[in-house]
Amino acid sequence: MIQTYEDTLAPVIALSIALKKQQSELTTLSNQYTQAMDESAKYLQNTLLAKAQIRSLETAEQARSSLVIACVLLALVIGLILSTVIRSLNRNLIAVLAILKEVAQGKLGSHKQNQGSGNPDEFQQLFIASNQMSDSLRLLIGHLINSNEKLVLTADEWTAVFKPLSAAVSEFVIEAIH
């Protein structure tokens, strides 16, 4: 009976030892699997993080390049606007100076004004004032010429009147002296 008991117990012990061995191997495999999974997760995280950082740097570089291009374009537009304004101011100033030089030289004719907007700027107002000054001086000189001509005519008339009187007074003085 002991023999039978030992005979029946031997396969159970062998199975128990095999089970323990398999449990140990299973624990080892489980640990290896967990370690491999952790390494894979770390690799994926590091790879994805590196790619995200590279993309972030590329995006930042593109944004900087776009900002530089936008600033250059803005500077060009401002330069063109300023150039146009300065050219317009220069053209208006030259026109006003030409009128004033002509007035200073005695040329008092009217000058054509470039039609601008309904609201004239300072140079257009100066142009208008210069034209008005030129017109006023021309009228004043015209009045002075007319007055001079009238004075000359009046003086001629008085001379015509006073010549005979002067001659009569001269004769009277000569007769009175004799």
C-alpha positions, 0 to 999 in steps of 0.5 A: 500500500505504501508502494501504491501510495508512493506510486500514485504520489510520484506523478503528483509530485512531478506535476507539482514540480513541473507546475512550480517550474512553469509558474517560475518561467511564467513570472520570468516571462511576465517580467520580461514582457513588462520590461519590453513593454516599458522599453517600447513605451519609452522609445515611442515617447522619446521618438514622438517627443523628439519629432514633436520638438523638431516640428515645433522648431520648424514651425517657429522658424517658418513663423520667424521667416514669415514675420521677416517677410511681412516686415520687409513688405510693410517697410516697402509699402511705407517707403512707397507711400512716403515717396509718393507723398514727398514727390507730391509735396515737392511738386506743389512746392516747386509750383508755388515757388515758380509763381512767387519767383514770377511775381518777384520778377514782375510777371503778374499773370494768372497761373492755372491751379492743378485741380485736387480734391475738394479739400485743398491741402496747405500747398494748394492753399498757398498756391491759391493765395499766391495767385490771389496776391498776383491778381491783386498786384496786377489790379493795383498796378493797373489802377496806378497806371490808369491814375497816372494816365489821368494825372498826365491828361489832367496835367496836360489840360492844366498846362493848356489852360495855364500856358495862355495865362502864363503868357498873359501874366508874363506880358503884364509883368513886362508891360508893368516893368516898362 
